[in-house]
């Protein structure tokens, strides 16, 4: 029996067994793990944080707790997409996010709107838009850098859920 035939026979013989096996469940995110803690465990975890960080964490948790489930699920998908990025791309996304949040609110709104536009475009059209003279006129060098990083992150098909 040839090696290909042996492999095929083995695959066919084990297929029913493998199909009957439960699939591993995805691991919950850190946020979900934290939300599953008892109130006492949550308090202990939050008490260990510096005061400003604790206040920020408590605010974000309140926001998360009051979100509609569909919005919370969309946020979870974005978090999962981020966690699946290679470390280099995670660093790139963190840098771009920090730069984005440092923009004045009116410019942040304009950059955010452009991100939405870029996200909706096919990759070739996205690249052409970023290289266009109108893009250069409309956005500062700092804003273009953020948008360039964002477009680079979107280039991977699995990153279409990325949002700022």
N, C-alpha and C positions, 0 to 999 in steps of 0.2 A: 504494500500500500504506500502510495507517495506521501510525502510530508504534508502537502496541501490537502489531500483526501483525509489524512489522519486528523489534521486540525479541524476540518469541516465536520468530521464525525464527532469529535470531542465537543465542538461547539453545539451541535445539534443535540447531543446526549445531555449536556448540562444546561441547556437553555430553559427547560421547564423549572429546574431547581433554582436557577438564578432569577428567573422572573418572579418566583414565589417569595424571594427574600425581601424583607422590608428595606426600602431605600433609606439611607441615612437622612435624618432631618437636618435642615440648615441650622447652624448654631445661632442663638439669639445674639443680637448686637449688645455692646456694653450698655447702651441706653435701656434696652429691653431687660437686660439682667438687673440693672439698677431699679427699674420700675417694678420688678418682681420681688425685691427685697422687702422685708417687714419694715414697718415704720421705724422701729428702733434701729435696725441695721442701716436704713437710709440716713437717719439722724447722725449715727456714728460716722458714716462715710462723709457726710457733709460737714460735720464738726471738724474733721481732719483737714479741711481746705482753708487756705487763707481767707480772711473776711470778704475781700472783693471778689474772689473767685467763687466763694460760696454763694454770695448774693446773685452773681451771674448764673450759676448753676440752678439755684432755686427758681429764678425767673424763667429760665428755659424749660425747666421741668413743669412749671405751672402752665406755660404755653403748650407744651406737649400734651399735658393732661386734658386741656380744654379743646384740643383740635378734634375736628370730626374724624372718624375712623378712616375715611377715604384719603384725607389729607395726610394723616399719620402714616398710612400705608405707602403713599407716594414718597414721603420723606424717608421711609425705611428703604424703599427701592433706590433712592439717590444715595443713601448712606452705604448700602450694599455695593452699589456701582463704584463708589469711592474706595471702599475697602478692597475691591478687586483690582484696583489700579496697581501697576508696579510702583515700588517705593519712589522712584524718580518722578513719576507722574503725580503721585500724591503730594510730593514736595512742591512741584510746579503749581498744582491746584491750590495748595495752602498759600503760597506766595501771591498768586493772582488774587485770591480771596482777600488776603490782608490789604493788598494794594487797592482793590475794589472798595473795601469798607473805609479806607482812608480818604476816598474822594469826597468832595462836597456833595450834599444830597442831590442838588440839581444835576450834577455831572454823573453821579451814580445812577440816577434815573435814566439819563441818556445812554449810558454804557449798558445798563440792564436791558433797555429796549433793543439795542444793537445785538446783544447776546441772544435775545429771543429771535431776532431776524436771522442771525447766523445759524442758530440751531435748526431752523426750518429749511435752510438751503442745502442742496447737495454739496459735497466737498469741493468740487471744481468751482461752482458758483461762489461758495464761501471764500475760497482763496482769491478769486477775481475781485470780489467786493473789498476784501482787506487790502489788496494792492491798488485799488482805485484812487485817483486823485481826490475824489469827493470824500473818501474815507479819511485821507490825510488832512483835508481841510477841516473836517467836522470834529476830529478828535485830536487831543494833545498827544505828544510822544508817550507820556505815561499811560494814557488811556488806550492808545494803540498797542502798547506792550501787554496790557491786561487782556485786550481783545485777541491779540496774537496767541497768547498762552491759552486762552479759552478755546480758540479755534483749533489749536494743536491738540488739545485734550479731546475735542469732539471728533477728531479724525479717526479715532478707533470706534468701530461700530457699537461696541458695548457701552460707550460713554454717552449715549444720547440722552440719558436721564440726568446728566450733570446740570446743576443749577447754582446760581449765586444768589 
